[in-house]
Amino acid sequence: MPVSSRALLCLAASVFLASPAGSHTPEKPVQYVVISFDGAHEIAQWKRSRALAKAIGARFTYFLSCVYLLSPETKETYRPPEMKAGRSNVGFARSRQEVAERLEQVWTARGEGHEIASHGCGHFDGKEWTRADWKAEFSEFDRIFRDAWTINGIEPEPEGWQTFASTAIHGFRAPYLSTGHNLDAALRERGLTYDASTVSRGPVFPAAKNGLRHFALPMVPEGPEERRIIAMDYNLFVRHSGGFERDDVDGSFEDRTYRAFMAAFQRQYDGERIPFQAGFHFTLMNGGAYWRALERFAGEVCIKADVECVTYGDLSDHLDEAAEMHAGG
């Protein structure tokens, strides 16, 4: 009887994720958790997230917007698809000094085992973009990321930056999670190996097709009525306060987020152990409620002996190895 692609994926994942190397006793699979940040702008949040990761033994994925590597003096360097140079929906860095500090954070995070991935540049909605538009945006990201030190006249560029910038970007998340039917082909032509722009009703095993792996942010039950919502801080911000900034005076926004993420995690931890994903931004919405929830959540789950908080790149590599093991044996 033919075996479905989902069954093969689950089997391959279980082969690799199951028991530690050398173990003779079957154990439940490792529970993987992937925490990511879109934009990666504020320097304070770079430092805060890295400190959290160090304290709990986690590795994060930072989906960087390349406009944050351009100062007001160099912003015209960016040429968005079919628009005038220097356009951006999210602005640029505030100064050359800020660019230097951000580059230092990127380089330091890379040394600590975190992943830098692409969020494009100008944070435009690409659902109507052609394949050529997407490829142009990816080319702009690659060029600006690689040459940011030179473009901004910042010295010294770390030894190894060029190799890192040319080889380390393997994944992408579309702004607004808005993709369109031309994205996949452009990703493959660029040589990227995964896309983290889709959404699923709940946690699902990431599917691979035609050399590209798709990671979907899950919708999780949240709030008194347990209505599902994308496991991302911005979506919670819109639900909790209509997208308008409100101080979380009684802690309810933080607590609701923490409880929703913990419940969704626990269902997998006690069940199939499908990787759990959660997305955040560097913006402190509603007085930082969602970052406080993140710190509580990650601080409790990432320290468990059978939980690993890893990057998208790490998890993708694990799943590739699992598939190879299954195919070979």
N, C-alpha and C positions, 0 to 999 in steps of 0.2 A: 504494500500500500504506500502511495506517495506520502512523504512527510512534509507538513506545511513549513513555510519559511519561519513562522513564529515559533513553531515547535523546535526547529533546528537552532534558532537563536537562543531560546530558553535553555536547551540542552547544552549548547556550547558555553553559554554563560555559567551554567551550573558546574560544568567541568572545571572551569578556571576559578570560579569564585568560591568553590566549596571549602575544602579544608586546607590548612597551612601546609607548605611543603614539608614532606617527611612525616606527616601525620598518618597514622594507621587507623584512626577512628573517624568514621564519617561524622561531619559536623554540619551545622547549618551554614549556608553561604555567608560570606562577609556582607554586611549591609553598607553599601556605598551611599555617600551623600555628596552632592555637588552644589557648592555655593558660588555664585558668580555676581559680578558687579558690572553694570553697563555705564559707559561713558568714561569712568575713572578720572574725574576732574579734580576735585578738591584735595589739596596736599594733606590736610588734616585727616581726611578719611583714608587716604593711602596709609598713613602712619597708624591710624586706629585699627584698620583691618589687618595690617601686617602684625601688629602687636597681639591682636586676638588670635591670629593663626599660630603665632609662636607659642602662645600660652596653652593652646589646646592640641597642638600637633596637626594642624590642618594645612591644606594647600588650596588656594582659591584661583579662579579664572577671572581675569580682568579684561572685559571687552572694551578696548580703548577706542575713543573717537580721535582721529588724527588731527582734527582742528585744534585740539588742546596742546599740540606741539608747535603751534604757530602763534607768534606774538602779534599785537596790532600792527607792527611794522612789517611783518612777513606774511600776513594773512592772504595777500594777493597771490601768494605762491600756490594756493589751492585753487584748482580749476574743477568745479563740480560739473557733472554731466549736463550739457545743454543749458548752462547758466553762466552768468558773468563770474569772473574770477573773484574770490574773496567772499562768496556767499556762504552762509551757514545758518541752520536753524537753532543752533545752540551756542553761537558766539565762538570766541577763540580764547586763548590764554590771555590773562590780563597784562602780562609783561614778559619781557625776555627772561627776567629772573625767575618768574613762575615756571616758564618752560624748562629752565635749567633744573629747578627743584623737581619738576615732574619727571624729567628724564632720569634724574638720580633715583627717584622712587621706582620707576620701571626697571632700571638696571639692578637695583637692590632686591626688588621682589623676585626678579628672574633668578638671582643668586640664591634666594631662599626656597626655590622650588615651585614658585607660583607660575601660572601660565598667563602670557599676554596673548590675547586673541583680538580679532578685528570687529569693530562696531561701525566700520566704514569711516567716513570723515564728517560730512556736514549734517548728519542726522535727518536726511530727507526720506520721505515715504517713496519707496521704490516699487510699489505694486504694479505700476504701469511702465516701468523701465524696460527697455530692450536689453538683450544680452550685451550689446555693445555698451550701453549705459552702465550696467553693472561692472563690466570689465574695466571701464574707465575709472569708476570709483575705486575699485580694488587697486588699480595701478597707482592712483593718487595716494591711497593709504600706504602702499609699499614704498613709494618714493619718499614721501614725507617722513614716514617712520624711519627709514634707512638713513636719510640725510638730515634729520632734524638738528643735529649738533652743528653741522656746517651751515644750513639755511639760516640759523639764528645766531651764528658767530659765537657759539659756546665752546669753550675749551677747558680741559682736554677731553676729547672723545675717548671713552674707555677702549682699551685694546680688546678686540673681540666683538665690539658692537656690530660691525658690518656683517660678520658671520651670523650673529644672533638675529639681527633684523632681517636677514635674507632667508633664514631657515626655520625660525621659531614659530611663525604664524601659521597655525594649522586649522583654526576654526573661525567661525563668523556667527554673529547674531545681528539680524536686521533691525534697524530702528523701527520702533512701534510694532515689532514682530510682524512687519508687513513685507511680504515676499514677492508674490507674483510668479507667473509660470516660467519666466526666463532665468530665475536665480540659479537653479541647480546646475544648469549647463555652464553658466559663468563661473560658479564655484569650482566645478571640475576642471575647467580650462585654466583657471588660476592655480590649480594644484592644491586647493584646500581639501581637507579630509572630512570635515564635519560642519554641520549647520545646527545651530541651537535656537532657531527662530520659530519653531512650531509650538502648538499647545495641544494637550490631550486632556480627556475628561478626568483622568487620574494618572498616577505613575504607570508608565509603560516601559518595557525594554526598548532601548534605542535601536531602531531598525537601520540596516545598511542596504543600500541599493545603488548599483552602478558605481561603486567606489566611493560613495558619499554616505556618511552616517548622520542620521537625523536624531537630535535630542529634543524632546518636547517638554516644556514646562507644564507641570500638572495643574489641573484645577482641583482645589481642595475644599472640603466643607468648612465654612467659617461663620462665626457669629451665632446668636441665639437660634436662628432658624436654619443654621448649617447650609446656607446657600453656597454653591460652589463658586470659587473665584481663582484666577490665576495666581500661583504662588510667587507673587512679585510685589514688592513694596508699593509701587505706583498704583497698581490696581486696588490695593487695600486703602491707600490714601484717598482715591476717588470714592470708594464705597463709604468709608468712615466719615469723610468731611466734604464730600462733593468736589474734591480737588482744591479746596480752599484751606489755607493753613490755619490750624487750630492747635492750641497748646493742649497736650494730653494731660489735663489737670488731674483726673482721677485714675490715670493709667489704663483706661479701658482699651484704647487703641493698641497699646503695647501688649496687654494681656490677651486680647482676642487674637492677635497675630501669633503670639507665642503658642497659645493653645491649639490654634488651627494647624500650625506646622508640626507641633509635637504629636498631635493626634494622627496626622497623615503619615508622619515618620513611623509611629508606633504600629500602625496597621501593616506596614511593610516589614518592620523589624520582627513582628510576631507572625508574619505570613510568608509571602513569596520572596521577600527581600529584593524587590525591584529597586534599583537606584532611585533615591529621592533627590529632587532638584528644587532649588529656591533661588530667585533672582532679586537683586537689590540695585540701588543707584547710590551715588555718592552724595545725593541731596538728602538733607535731614528733614524729611517731611513730618508734619505734625509734631514739631518739637523733638524730633529724633526718636519717636516711638518705635519705628520699625527697626532701627539699628539696635535699640535696647532689646527688642524681642529677638533679633538675630543673635546677639551676644548671649542671651539666656539659652536660646535653643542650641546653638553650636557648642556652648560651654557644657551642656549636659550630654549631647549625643556624640560629639567627636572624640570624647575621652573614653568611650566604651571600648573594651578590648576587641570586640568583634564588629566595630564600625570604623570605616576609613572615610575621612573627608578629603576628597581628592579633586583634581581639576578635570575638566572635560577631556583634555588631552590624555591624562592618566587613564581615565575610564575607557576611552576609545581604544587605547593601546591594550588594556586588559581584555576587552571584548574581542579585539583582533587576534590576540594570542589564544583566547578560548576557542575561537572559530578554527584557527589553524590546528590546535590540538585535536579538536573533534574531527576535522577533515583527515588528519593523519593517523587517527587511531580508532 
